[in-house]
Amino acid sequence: FSVVLLFFIVLQTVQVLASCSNSKQAQGILVCARETDFMADQSKRLTVKSDENQITRLSVTSFNILCPKYFRTTGDAKRVGRKESDLPGTPWKARSSVIAKLLLHYNSDIFCLQEFWLPNDENDGVLPIFEDTLGHEYGFLHFQRTGSKQDGLLIGYRKSKLSLMNSKQVVFPGFFHYNRVGLVAHLRLRTNENRDIILGTTHIFFPEHFLELRTRNQQVNLMYQAVEGFIAENSIGAEAFTLLVGDFNSKLPPLHVEEEKPEQGYISTILEYIKRAYDGEHWWDVLRKSDYKSSYRELSTSHDLIYTHVAHTDEHSECDFVFYKGKAIPTESYLEPRPMPDDLKLLRPVTQIETYDVNYDALMGEMSADDFLQAWASISDHRPKTSWFDLSEPL
């Protein structure tokens, strides 16, 4: 009996080791948790989506992937704790690998990423991981923030469907713009030389108090002007389809009519007037006047019940957007993973220290909402937003 029991234990041990034989070992950080099954299932998932991904349709995803320089070992709102980038065993490599695989699963034609880690040594950072996982399918553009900041923006575009015609890097000038940048790309459908797509992406500054709201408005306006200037400089026709995508660190005003506010006192009225005069025109009013629309708002009936981000202040909001204008029709807009409701409130993220162990079923929304939230807390403080457009409208 003892011999039989020993044989059974050895057999089970061999099977467990074999199931993790394809997992990555990054200096002590183990990534297993159904990674083999997840990657094996990719061919089936991509085949299913490829039938939908016709030439006249375009999908765009925006995702702030939380730079390892800002990801802490504590999930509180005080920005304390060790940074993920400084932890032994480089857990950020394991997390970046998971994010790259999720993007492969989402299968968008274009993805715009914020807080993409771009250290001075390009052989380090997140880019090599993305090139290994996604480089066969996507081309990349990236731009690091100015000064000592090591995060930046990245655009990925499907090489089989889109050609990169031109691009421009945008720097927001001045000390009070906090090293923020933008990136503009001129893409063209490979099967239709007359179908131009202008894509602008950025990560707008987070205002800590009302005096900094003016800075946020200015940055959105600068990005808008950069896109319009790029179109004029390159003599791109008015028929181009324009996208403005990214993390705006702000929510849109509600669509519903606001309730009548009680009368304010004399002092309160003056302070409100001064505040509005100082802030300037709200960035959303600037975009609306130029015919930009929110793809999600155009399609959703629950405009104020969507949360793409949990801030370090513990505030939940929709601050990630896919704005568009031009001859195209939005057909779908949702948060990834799609099975999960859009009004889920994310947990504050906490980086894993000893073992980076992820549940791909939960990350893909194939388990309960609680399971998803727990798993996503090791990924980011944002959820990706994906929008689909029909480009078949005649020019």
N, C-alpha and C positions, 0 to 999 in steps of 0.2 A: 504493500500500500504506500509506504514512504517513497519508494522509487517512482511509482506512478504519479504521486503528488508532486515530487520534484520535477519530473518530466513535464507535467502540466504547467508549473510555474515558469520553467525555462521557456516553454513554447509561447506562453502569453507575453513574456518579456521580449522575445524576439519579434513578435508581431507588433508590439507597441513601438519598439525602436525602428522597425521597418516603416511604420506609418508616418514617422517623423523624419525619415531619411532625406526627404527633399526640403525640409525646413532650413531656414538660414540661421546661421550662428554668427552674430556680429559681436565679437569680443565679449562673449558671455551672455549676450541678449538673445534669447531663443524665440523664434517666431514659428509656431506650429499651427495649432488650432484650426484644422481643416484647410490650411493653405493649399495643400495638394488637391483636395476635392474642389476648392474654389477655382483654381487655375484650370483644372480638367474640364470644368463646367463652362469655361469661357467660350470655347468654340461654339457650343450649342446656343448660348445666350447671344453672341454676336451674330450668328446666322439668323436667329429670329428677328433681331433688330434690323438686319441689313435689308429685309424686305420692305420695311417702313422707310428706310433711309434713302429715299429716291432723290434724283437730281434736283427736283423742284422743292425739296424740303431742306431746311437748315436748322440744326440744333446748337444751342449755345448754353454753356454752363459757367456760372460764376461761383468761386469758392475761395474763401480765406482759410488757408491751411494751417495757420498758427505757427509762426516762426519758432524754431527751437530756442532762440534767444529770449523769447517772451513766455515760453511754456514753463510753468513752475511745478515744483513738487507738492505745492499746496494749492487747493482750489479756492481759497478765500479771495476777497476783493481787495486785499491790501498789497498785492504784488510782492509778496514775500516768499521765501523759499528758494531752493537752488534751481538754477536754470537747467532745462533739459540738455542744452548744448554743452554744459559743463560736467554732466554726470559720467562716471566711468562706464565703459561698455557701450557707449554711443547708442542709447536707445532711440535717438532721433532717426537713425538710419532704418531701424525696423519700422517705426511709425511712417516714415516717408515711403517706404516700400509698400505698406498697406494702402496709403493714399493713392499711389500710382496705380495699384491694382484696382482700386475702386473707380478711378477715372476710366480705366480700360473697360470696366463693367458698364459704366454710364454710357460710354460709346458716343459721346457728343462730337459733332463736327468741329466745334471750337470750344476751348475752355480757357477762361481767364482766371488766373490765380493771384492772390495777394498774400503778403508776408512769405514770399518764396525766399528761402535762405540762399544768399549768393555771397559767400565769403570771398576774400581776395584771392584765395587759391581755388580756381575753378575745378580742380580735381577733387576738392572736398565739397561739402555742402550737398544740397538736394539734387542738383542738376544731373550728375552722373547716374543717380538712381532712376530718375525719370527717363533719361536717354536709354538706359538698358531695358526698361519695361515698356516704354511707349514710343521710343524712337523709330521703330519699324513702321509705325502708323502715322505719327505726327511730326510736323516740323515745329521748331520752337523759336520764339523771340523773348528776350528777357532784358530787364533794365533794373539796376540796383539803385536804391535811394542814395542821395548825396550825403556828404559828410562822413561820419563814422558808422552810419547805419548799414547793416549787412543784409537786410531784407529788401525785397523789391517785388516786381511784377513779372509774370510769365504768361505768354499767350501760346497755346498749343492749337495747331490747325491740321485738319486731316489732309495729308499730302495727295491722296488719290482723288480728292474732290476739289481742293482749293489750291490756287497758285498765289504765292506772295509776290506782289508787284513792287511794293515800296513800304517804308516804315519811317517813323519819326519818334525820337525820345523827347519827352517834355519834362522840363524842370520848373517847378513853381519857385519863382525868385523871392528872395528876402528871408531874413531870419525867422520871422513869425509864420512862415509856412512849414516849418519843422521838417525840412528835408524831404518833402513829399514830391512824387513824380507821377508821370503818366506815360502811356505808350499808345501810339496810333499805328494801325496797319491797314494797308490797302490790299485786300484779297480779291480774287476773281475766280468764279466758277470755271472749272476746266472745260466743261462741256458747253459753255455759253460765254463767249468773249465779251459780250455786251453787258454781262451781269456783274457789276462791281459791288463790293461790300467794303464799307469803311468801318473799321472797328477801333473804338477808343476804350481804354481801360485805365482805372486808377484806384487808389486807396486813399480816401479823404481823411483828413485829420479828425480826431475825436475831441470835441470841445469839453473841457472839464468844468466850465462855468459859462454863464450867458455872455460874458464879454468876449468869449472866443467863438461865438456863433458867427460873427462877421467873417472870421478866417475861413470857416467851413464854406460859407456862401461864396467867398472869393475864390476858393480852390475849385469848386464845381464850375464857376463861371470861367476860370482860366482853362479848365479842361475842355469845356464846350468851345471856347474860342480857338483852342489848339486844333480841335477836330475840324472846325469850319475853315480855319486857316490852311490846314493840310489839304483840304478838298480844293480850295482856291489855288494854292501854290502848284498843285499837280494837274490843274485843269480837268478835274474829274467832273463828269456830267451830273446834272441835277437828278438824273434817274437812279443814281447810286443808292443802295440800301445802307443806312447808317445805324450803327449800334453803339451805345454808350453803356459800358458794363463795369461792375465792380462793387467795392465796399464803400458806401457813402457815409457810413457812421451817422446816419440820420434816417428817420422814418418820414413817410409822406404824410401830408395833412389828411385827416379822415374825409371820406367822400360824403358821409351823411351830413345833414345840416346841423350845425352846432346849436345847442340850446342857448336861449337868450341869457346872456351873462347879467348878473346883478349889477346895479349901478356901483361904479367905483368912486372912491373919494377923490378929491381934487389932487392930492399929492400922488396917489396911485395912478391916476390918469396921465399926469405929466411924466412920471417915471416910465410908463408903458410907451408913451410917445417917443421919449428919448431913446429907449431901447430899440424900438423899431427903426428909428432914424439912423442909429449907430449900426445895427445889423445889416441894413441895406435890403435890397430885394431878395426874397427867399429863393434859394437855388432852384426849387421845383417850379416856381413861376417863370424863371429864366428859361428852363427847358420846355415848359408847356408852350410858351410864346413862340418857340422855334419848332413846334409841332412834334416834339418828342412825347412818346407815350410809354407807360409802364406795361410790359407784356403781361405781367401777372394781374395787374389791376384791370386790364381790358377784358380778362377772361374769368376772373374769380368773383364770386358773390360774397365772399367773407373777407373783405378788404382789410379789416382791422384785426383779423384773427390769424395772423401769420407771424411766426417768429423764426428768423434766420440766425439770430445771434443772442448770446448771453454775455453782457459786458462785464468788465471787472467791477462795475458798480452794482452787479446783480440785476441790472435792468434787461428785460427781454424785449426785442423789437425786430422789425423787418428793416434791415439796413443794407441788404445786398440786392442789387437791381440789375435788370436787363431792360434798358430803355431802347426804343427804336423809332425811326421815322423813315418814310419812303414807301415804295410800292411793294409791300409784303404784308401778309396777314398772319397774326399770331394764332396758332391753332391749339397749343398746349403750353401750360406753365405750371411748374410744381417744384416742390422741394424733394431732394434725394435723401434717402431712398423712397421711392414713390409709395410703397404700401403704408408708410407712416403718415399720420395726419400732419397738416401744415401748422397746426396750432400747438404742437408739443413745445414745452419749455425746456430747453437744454439745461443740463447740469454744468456747473463750473468744471472745466477740465482739470484733471490731475495726471501728471506724467507718471508712468510706471518706472520704477527704479531697478528692481532686480530682474524681473522676467517680463518681457513684453508679450503678453498672451492675449490674443484677440479672438473674438467669436464672429466669423464672417457671416453666419446666418443672421445674427443680430444686427450687424452693420448693414446688411442688405434688406433689413426690414422683414425678415422671414420668421421672426419670433415676436414676443409681446413688446408693447411700447416701453415698458420698464426695462426689459432686456436691451432694447435698442439704446435707450438713454444711458444706461450703465456702460455699454460698450463704446458709445460715441464719446463719452467723457475722456477716453484715452486717445481721441483723434483730434478734435478741434473744438473751439467755442463758436463755430459757425456751421450751418448746414448748407450744402450746395443748392443753388437754384438753377433749374434747367428750363429753357424756353424753346419751343419749336415754332418755325415760321414756314409759311407756304410762299415760295418765290415764283409761282407760276403765273402771277398776274401780269398781263401784257404791259410792256414798257411804253 
